[in-house]
Amino acid sequence: MSFKIYTKTGDSGQTSLIGGTRIPKSHIRIEAYGTVDELNSWIGVIRDHIPHHSDINLFLADIQDRLFTVGSSLACDPLKNQKMSIPDLKSEDITLLEKQMDEMDQSLPVLKNFVLPGGYPPASFCHVARCVCRRAERICVAMDAENEKVDPIVVQYLNRLSDYLFMLSRYLLHQNNGQESIWKSRD
């Protein structure tokens, strides 16, 4: 017997959080984990454009795993005790992003100007993912401001991940002999 992907339970514009609570699909919590899912998809696009067994590709796979963790955290009803075990982020996840950025930074020229996204498709995809990551972070901050519980480490992780994606865009561009386009004001 096969599993059907459609349940028809969302046809009225409602969906369930982990824990069973029904909420509108327009709820900020749904927007948050939907945006994290979009981010995860963009990271998949990046992975598809770099060598599959490279260290970067493997690290991005780990990031995708962490993003499922973030999505699970955001999909939980904060007012209910969860009966199922939900994975959690750890401070080491953030430290690892910082370590990867520090390693990439050692081989990059000093950045003295704003750069325009582009120059090499995987680097451009990193910029798109970075923007989606910042949006996810802003939504989580807005959730917290609306008293919708968000684990602070989720915001920290998304903040650091967007920085990592910026560094990765620069790193991939330079590793593939691309040139950064410096933004020059019209003034």
Secondary structure, DSSP 8 states (H G I E B T S, - for coil): ----S--STTTTSEEE-BTS-EEETTSHHHHHHHHHHHHHHHHHHHHHTS-TTSHHHHHHHHHHHHHHHHHHHHTB-TTS--SS------HHHHHHHHHHHHHHHTTS----S-EES-SSHHHHHHHHHHHHHHHHHHHHHHHHHTT----HHHHHHHHHHHHHHHHHHHHHHHHTT---EE-----
